[in-house]
């Protein structure tokens, strides 16, 4: 069964619901804070940046999924424009209902509409279920990612 989910840009008053989704697992619990002020400031900054969107999946008036998409122009890959997605989450009690596949489909549609040739993301090595999910959707684990906290 697939729940009817509508995807759209998030509103400021939905930031707490998105944060709840980001905190929903062991990784998120350890890295997300309790003070909403930095998250609201980040949402405001995202609104001011062209090509940086926080997307929510809605069932009725409830936020049940989210992701961030950023459009990046570059010179590599024959000057291909790419879309980077982050913070992909679906509410745990709704997993297995193809909401995640719909979410990725929405991201792909937005990326194509923005003229992107590539949709990319990073995922934590510990997220084995997520890796299987992305593999099923046709993504290839083609690169090794590195991060350095500043």
C-alpha positions as CSV (number, residue, x, y, z in Angstrom):
1,X,0.0,0.0,0.0
2,X,1.3,3.5,-0.9
3,X,0.1,6.3,1.3
4,X,-0.8,9.5,-0.7
5,X,2.0,11.9,0.0
6,X,2.3,15.4,-1.4
7,X,5.7,17.0,-1.6
8,X,6.3,20.7,-1.4
9,X,8.8,23.3,0.0
10,X,8.7,23.4,3.8
11,X,7.3,26.3,5.8
12,X,9.1,27.9,8.8
13,X,6.5,26.5,11.2
14,X,7.4,22.9,9.9
15,X,11.0,23.1,10.9
16,X,10.3,21.4,14.3
17,X,8.6,18.5,12.6
18,X,11.5,18.1,10.2
19,X,13.9,18.2,13.2
20,X,11.9,15.4,14.8
21,X,12.4,13.3,11.7
22,X,16.2,14.1,11.7
23,X,16.4,13.0,15.3
24,X,14.6,9.8,14.8
25,X,17.6,7.4,14.7
26,X,20.7,6.8,16.8
27,X,22.8,9.0,14.5
28,X,20.3,11.9,14.6
29,X,19.8,11.6,18.4
30,X,23.5,12.1,18.9
31,X,24.1,15.0,16.5
32,X,20.9,17.2,16.6
33,X,20.5,19.7,19.4
34,X,17.5,20.8,21.5
35,X,17.7,24.5,20.7
36,X,15.4,25.4,17.7
37,X,17.0,28.8,17.1
38,X,20.0,27.5,15.0
39,X,17.6,25.3,12.9
40,X,15.3,28.3,12.3
41,X,18.3,30.4,11.3
42,X,19.4,27.7,8.9
43,X,16.0,27.6,7.4
44,X,16.0,31.4,6.9
45,X,19.5,31.1,5.3
46,X,18.3,28.4,3.0
47,X,15.4,30.6,1.9
48,X,17.9,33.2,0.9
49,X,20.0,30.8,-1.2
50,X,18.9,30.2,-4.7
51,X,18.7,26.5,-5.4
52,X,18.6,25.3,-1.8
53,X,15.3,23.8,-0.7
54,X,13.9,21.9,2.2
55,X,11.1,19.6,1.0
56,X,8.5,18.0,3.1
57,X,6.2,15.1,2.4
58,X,2.7,15.7,3.7
59,X,-0.2,13.3,4.4
60,X,-3.0,15.7,5.1
61,X,-1.5,18.4,7.4
62,X,1.2,16.1,8.9
63,X,4.9,16.2,7.9
64,X,5.8,12.5,7.3
65,X,9.0,12.8,5.2
66,X,11.7,15.3,4.3
67,X,14.8,16.0,2.3
68,X,17.0,18.9,1.4
69,X,18.0,19.4,-2.2
70,X,20.6,21.8,-3.5
71,X,21.4,22.5,-7.1
72,X,25.1,22.9,-8.0
73,X,26.6,24.1,-11.2
74,X,30.1,22.9,-12.0
75,X,32.7,22.3,-14.7
76,X,33.3,18.5,-14.2
77,X,31.3,15.9,-16.2
78,X,31.2,18.2,-19.2
79,X,29.9,21.1,-17.1
80,X,27.0,19.0,-15.7
81,X,24.7,20.6,-13.2
82,X,24.0,18.3,-10.3
83,X,21.5,18.0,-7.4
84,X,22.7,17.1,-3.9
85,X,20.2,15.6,-1.5
86,X,20.6,15.4,2.2
87,X,18.5,14.6,5.3
88,X,16.3,12.0,3.6
89,X,13.8,10.8,6.2
90,X,10.5,9.0,6.3
91,X,8.5,8.7,9.6
92,X,9.3,5.2,11.0
93,X,5.7,4.0,11.2
94,X,5.2,4.8,7.5
95,X,8.3,3.0,6.2
96,X,7.6,0.1,3.8
97,X,4.7,2.0,2.1
98,X,6.8,3.3,-0.8
99,X,6.9,6.9,0.6
100,X,10.7,6.8,0.3
101,X,10.5,5.8,-3.3
102,X,8.0,8.6,-3.9
103,X,10.4,11.0,-2.1
104,X,13.3,10.1,-4.3
105,X,11.0,10.4,-7.4
106,X,10.2,13.9,-6.3
107,X,13.9,14.7,-5.9
108,X,14.6,13.3,-9.3
109,X,11.8,15.4,-10.9
110,X,13.0,18.6,-9.2
111,X,16.6,17.8,-10.4
112,X,15.5,17.2,-14.0
113,X,13.4,20.4,-13.9
114,X,16.5,22.3,-12.7
115,X,18.6,21.0,-15.6
116,X,20.6,18.5,-13.6
117,X,22.3,15.5,-15.1
118,X,23.1,13.8,-11.8
119,X,21.5,13.3,-8.5
120,X,23.9,12.6,-5.7
121,X,24.1,12.2,-1.9
122,X,26.1,10.7,0.9
123,X,24.9,8.2,3.3
124,X,26.5,7.0,6.6
125,X,28.2,3.7,6.3
126,X,26.2,2.3,9.2
127,X,22.8,2.7,7.4
128,X,22.7,-0.7,5.8
129,X,18.9,-0.6,5.2
130,X,19.3,2.8,3.5
131,X,22.0,1.3,1.2
132,X,19.7,-1.5,0.1
133,X,16.9,1.0,-0.5
134,X,19.1,3.2,-2.7
135,X,20.5,0.2,-4.6
136,X,16.9,-0.9,-5.4
137,X,16.2,2.6,-6.8
138,X,19.2,2.3,-9.2
139,X,21.8,4.4,-7.4
140,X,25.4,3.2,-7.6
141,X,27.8,3.5,-4.7
142,X,30.4,4.9,-7.1
143,X,32.5,7.1,-4.8
144,X,34.2,7.2,-1.4
145,X,33.1,10.2,0.6
146,X,35.2,12.2,2.9
147,X,34.2,14.8,5.5
148,X,36.2,17.1,7.8
149,X,34.4,19.0,10.5
150,X,35.6,22.6,10.8
